[in-house]
Amino acid sequence: MFWNLGKKLMIDAVTGASYKHKDQIPGVKIQYCVKAKRGEFESGYTNTAVVYG
């Protein structure tokens, strides 16, 4: 998930422990939240992580 205009948007799903955001613009702030899912179990969102491309 990432934040866009105050709303959470799903950008991708991965099966690993890392994620590479394609087409990220250097210096542009992106905020991410992560949610884990395994089978029928699903976590809540993590705290927001801020990344500058």
Secondary structure, 3 states (H helix, E strand, C coil): CEEECCEEECCCCCCCCCCCCCCCCCCCEEEECCCCEECCEECCCCCCEEEEC
